[in-house]
Amino acid sequence: MRIANLSGRLVLIVDGKAVDVERASAGRFAPDPQAVYERWEEFRAWAGTAVLPEAAAFDRADLGSPVPAPRQVLGIGLNYRDHAAESGFATPDGLPPVFTKFATSISGPVTEVRLPAGGHTDWEVELVAVIGRRAENVPEAQAWDHVAGLAVGQDISERISQLAGPVPQFSLGKSFPGFAPIGPWLVSPDEFENPDDLELRCTVNGEQMQKGRTRDLIFSVPALIAGLSAVLPLLPGDAIFTGTPAGVGLGRDPQRWLAVGDELVSTIEGIGELRQTFVA
């Protein structure tokens, strides 16, 4: 199952076209894309048996984030060994560093992003897992049962802000407007042959910058859910940015930053792509 946010309305994606959920369900489910996660099991049951009207074509520029207003956005740092090495950090012994991207940074899959003046703005393609059932002290073996679906994410990062000061400001440096594109839709875990092994890639102006597989995560999606839920409840509709593989601008020699006019394309196997263009 694939769901999306089309011009602020919840839709099912069927063969690349959209079915409006409120209309198809005769008002049973609200049009608000975020509201569906509170009734995820009920929604899944309905979507699996409903006789749907004919789907309609749409413009992907009209897609918003499939999780537009999560109560918690959790970012995971240094969750690939090659990225930890290129960043000059040791591989974490326990749960990797956890930060937030504030919800106002969330955007849809096709956007223009304003570059902060005088900054060093970097890219980080990531798998995003969205919670569909409250998770508290969840064993790793049961963690996938709490995931509504997976999406492509970009943890865009302004490195000067992130690393300045006596203590790094990870959350602020990663939360400028448009710095958390998510999409193009949410794909339920049952759609994948193996949701723990997906290829992810990103390019800048057609040049490949990152390529990796989620099987190389130090903490897999289930391990992250188990570790995080042992500390705090994960709520329906929460989003977890699971970490990025090597190839970011910070780790290059010479270092490379996004510039006005650059096009950043981020892709995950079996899900789709994000496309960001950067402006002054």
C-alpha positions as CSV (number, residue, x, y, z in Angstrom):
1,M,0.0,0.0,0.0
2,R,1.1,3.5,-0.8
3,I,-0.3,6.7,0.6
4,A,0.5,10.3,-0.2
5,N,-0.3,13.9,0.6
6,L,-1.7,15.4,-2.6
7,S,-2.4,19.2,-2.2
8,G,-3.0,18.6,1.5
9,R,-5.3,15.7,1.1
10,L,-4.7,12.0,1.9
11,V,-4.7,9.8,-1.2
12,L,-4.0,6.2,-2.0
13,I,-1.5,5.7,-4.9
14,V,-2.8,3.0,-7.3
15,D,-0.7,2.3,-10.4
16,G,0.9,5.7,-10.2
17,K,-2.5,7.5,-9.9
18,A,-4.3,8.9,-6.9
19,V,-7.6,8.0,-5.1
20,D,-8.9,10.6,-2.6
21,V,-9.4,8.7,0.7
22,E,-12.1,10.9,2.2
23,R,-14.3,10.6,-0.9
24,A,-13.6,6.9,-1.4
25,S,-14.4,6.1,2.2
26,A,-17.6,8.3,2.2
27,G,-16.1,10.4,5.0
28,R,-15.0,7.6,7.2
29,F,-11.4,8.9,7.1
30,A,-10.5,12.5,7.2
31,P,-8.6,14.2,4.4
32,D,-5.8,15.3,6.7
33,P,-2.8,13.1,5.8
34,Q,-1.4,13.2,9.4
35,A,-4.6,12.1,11.0
36,V,-4.6,8.6,9.4
37,Y,-1.7,7.4,11.6
38,E,-3.9,7.5,14.7
39,R,-6.3,5.0,13.0
40,W,-3.6,3.1,11.0
41,E,-4.8,-0.5,11.6
42,E,-8.4,0.5,10.8
43,F,-7.3,2.3,7.7
44,R,-5.1,-0.6,6.5
45,A,-8.1,-3.0,6.9
46,W,-10.4,-0.7,5.0
47,A,-7.8,0.0,2.2
48,G,-7.2,-3.8,1.8
49,T,-10.9,-4.5,1.0
50,A,-12.4,-1.3,-0.3
51,V,-13.8,-1.1,-3.8
52,L,-12.0,2.1,-5.0
53,P,-13.2,4.5,-7.6
54,E,-11.0,5.1,-10.7
55,A,-7.7,6.7,-9.8
56,A,-6.7,10.1,-11.3
57,A,-3.5,11.3,-12.7
58,F,-1.7,14.1,-10.8
59,D,1.3,16.4,-10.9
60,R,4.1,15.3,-8.6
61,A,4.9,18.9,-7.8
62,D,1.6,18.9,-5.9
63,L,2.7,16.2,-3.4
64,G,3.5,17.2,0.1
65,S,5.2,15.1,2.8
66,P,3.2,12.0,3.6
67,V,3.9,12.8,7.2
68,P,3.5,16.6,7.3
69,A,3.1,17.2,11.1
70,P,4.7,14.5,13.3
71,R,4.8,15.1,17.0
72,Q,8.3,13.8,17.1
73,V,11.0,13.8,14.4
74,L,14.0,11.7,15.4
75,G,17.3,12.0,13.5
76,I,20.0,9.3,13.9
77,G,23.6,10.2,13.4
78,L,26.6,8.0,12.5
79,N,24.5,4.9,11.7
80,Y,26.7,3.7,8.8
81,R,30.3,2.9,9.6
82,D,31.6,4.5,6.4
83,H,29.8,7.8,7.2
84,A,31.2,7.8,10.8
85,A,34.7,7.3,9.4
86,E,34.4,10.1,6.8
87,S,33.0,12.4,9.5
88,G,36.0,11.7,11.8
89,F,34.0,10.0,14.5
90,A,34.3,6.6,16.1
91,T,31.6,4.1,15.4
92,P,29.0,4.3,18.3
93,D,29.2,1.5,20.8
94,G,25.6,1.9,22.0
95,L,22.6,3.7,20.4
96,P,23.9,6.2,17.9
97,P,23.5,10.0,18.5
98,V,19.9,11.1,18.4
99,F,18.8,14.6,17.5
100,T,15.6,16.2,16.1
101,K,14.7,18.0,12.9
102,F,12.0,20.5,13.9
103,A,8.7,19.9,12.2
104,T,8.7,23.3,10.4
105,S,11.6,22.0,8.3
106,I,9.5,19.3,6.7
107,S,8.5,19.7,3.0
108,G,7.3,17.5,0.2
109,P,9.3,15.7,-2.4
110,V,9.7,18.4,-5.2
111,T,10.7,21.7,-3.7
112,E,12.9,24.8,-3.9
113,V,15.1,25.2,-0.9
114,R,16.6,28.5,0.2
115,L,20.3,28.3,1.1
116,P,21.3,30.0,4.3
117,A,23.5,33.0,3.6
118,G,27.2,32.2,4.2
119,G,26.5,28.6,5.1
120,H,27.9,25.2,4.1
121,T,24.8,23.3,3.2
122,D,25.3,19.5,2.8
123,W,23.2,16.5,1.7
124,E,22.3,13.2,3.5
125,V,20.0,10.8,1.8
126,E,18.1,8.7,4.4
127,L,15.4,6.1,4.8
128,V,12.6,7.5,6.9
129,A,10.4,5.1,9.0
130,V,7.0,6.4,10.1
131,I,5.4,4.9,13.2
132,G,1.8,3.5,12.8
133,R,1.3,2.1,16.3
134,R,2.4,3.5,19.7
135,A,5.8,1.8,20.5
136,E,6.9,1.6,24.1
137,N,9.5,-0.9,25.2
138,V,9.1,-2.8,22.0
139,P,11.3,-5.9,21.4
140,E,13.3,-5.8,18.2
141,A,11.5,-8.9,16.9
142,Q,8.2,-7.1,17.0
143,A,9.3,-3.6,15.8
144,W,8.2,-3.9,12.2
145,D,4.6,-4.4,13.5
146,H,4.8,-0.8,14.7
147,V,5.9,0.8,11.4
148,A,3.3,2.3,9.1
149,G,5.7,2.6,6.2
150,L,8.9,3.9,4.7
151,A,9.7,7.0,2.7
152,V,12.7,8.7,1.2
153,G,14.2,11.5,3.3
154,Q,16.9,14.1,3.0
155,D,18.6,15.3,6.2
156,I,19.8,18.5,4.6
157,S,22.4,20.0,7.0
158,E,24.0,23.5,7.4
159,R,27.4,22.5,8.7
160,I,28.6,25.8,10.1
161,S,25.4,26.2,12.3
162,Q,25.5,22.5,13.2
163,L,29.1,22.4,14.4
164,A,29.5,26.0,15.8
165,G,29.9,26.8,19.4
166,P,31.2,25.0,22.5
167,V,28.5,22.3,21.9
168,P,27.3,21.3,18.4
169,Q,23.9,22.6,17.4
170,F,22.8,19.5,15.5
171,S,19.1,20.2,15.6
172,L,19.2,23.8,14.6
173,G,21.7,23.2,11.8
174,K,19.4,20.6,10.3
175,S,16.1,22.5,10.7
176,F,16.1,25.5,8.3
177,P,12.9,25.7,6.2
178,G,12.8,22.9,3.6
179,F,15.7,21.0,5.2
180,A,13.6,17.8,5.8
181,P,11.9,16.8,2.5
182,I,10.1,13.5,2.8
183,G,8.3,11.4,0.2
184,P,7.3,11.0,-2.5
185,W,4.8,8.8,-0.6
186,L,4.7,6.3,2.2
187,V,5.1,2.6,1.3
188,S,4.0,-0.1,3.7
189,P,6.6,-2.7,4.7
190,D,4.8,-5.6,3.1
191,E,5.4,-4.0,-0.3
192,F,9.1,-5.0,0.0
193,E,10.8,-8.3,-0.5
194,N,13.1,-7.3,2.3
195,P,12.5,-3.9,4.0
196,D,15.9,-4.2,5.8
197,D,17.9,-4.2,2.5
198,L,17.1,-1.3,0.2
199,E,19.5,0.7,-2.0
200,L,19.7,4.4,-1.5
201,R,21.4,7.0,-3.7
202,C,21.7,10.7,-4.2
203,T,23.1,12.9,-7.0
204,V,24.0,16.5,-7.4
205,N,23.4,17.8,-10.9
206,G,23.5,14.2,-12.1
207,E,26.8,13.3,-10.4
208,Q,26.5,10.5,-7.9
209,M,27.4,11.5,-4.4
210,Q,26.0,8.7,-2.3
211,K,25.2,5.0,-2.8
212,G,24.6,2.5,-0.1
213,R,22.2,-0.2,1.2
214,T,20.1,-0.2,4.4
215,R,21.4,-3.6,5.3
216,D,24.6,-1.8,6.3
217,L,22.9,0.3,9.0
218,I,24.6,-0.2,12.3
219,F,21.2,-0.1,14.0
220,S,18.5,-1.4,11.6
221,V,15.0,0.0,11.7
222,P,13.8,-2.6,14.2
223,A,16.9,-2.1,16.4
224,L,16.3,1.7,16.4
225,I,12.7,1.3,17.3
226,A,13.6,-1.1,20.2
227,G,16.4,1.2,21.4
228,L,14.4,4.4,21.2
229,S,11.2,3.0,22.6
230,A,13.1,1.8,25.6
231,V,13.6,5.5,26.4
232,L,10.5,7.3,25.1
233,P,7.2,6.3,23.6
234,L,7.1,6.5,19.8
235,L,3.7,7.9,18.8
236,P,1.6,7.2,15.7
237,G,2.9,9.5,12.9
238,D,6.3,10.0,14.4
239,A,9.2,10.1,11.8
240,I,12.6,8.5,12.2
241,F,15.5,9.6,9.9
242,T,17.6,6.5,10.1
243,G,21.0,7.8,9.1
244,T,23.1,8.3,5.9
245,P,25.8,6.4,4.2
246,A,29.2,7.9,3.1
247,G,29.5,10.5,0.4
248,V,28.4,13.7,2.1
249,G,30.1,17.0,1.2
250,L,31.6,17.3,4.7
251,G,33.7,14.1,4.2
252,R,35.1,15.0,0.8
253,D,38.6,16.4,0.0
254,P,38.1,19.1,-0.9
255,Q,34.8,19.6,0.9
256,R,31.8,20.4,-1.3
257,W,28.7,22.3,-0.5
258,L,25.4,22.8,-2.3
259,A,25.2,26.0,-4.4
260,V,22.5,28.1,-6.0
261,G,21.0,26.3,-9.0
262,D,22.1,22.8,-7.8
263,E,19.6,20.0,-8.2
264,L,19.7,17.3,-5.5
265,V,18.0,14.0,-6.4
266,S,17.6,11.3,-3.7
267,T,16.3,7.8,-4.5
268,I,15.5,4.7,-2.5
269,E,14.8,1.4,-4.2
270,G,11.1,0.4,-4.2
271,I,10.0,3.9,-3.0
272,G,10.8,6.7,-5.4
273,E,12.7,9.9,-5.4
274,L,13.0,13.4,-4.0
275,R,14.1,16.4,-6.1
276,Q,15.3,19.6,-4.5
277,T,16.6,22.8,-6.3
278,F,18.5,25.3,-4.3
279,V,18.0,29.1,-4.5
280,A,19.6,32.2,-2.9
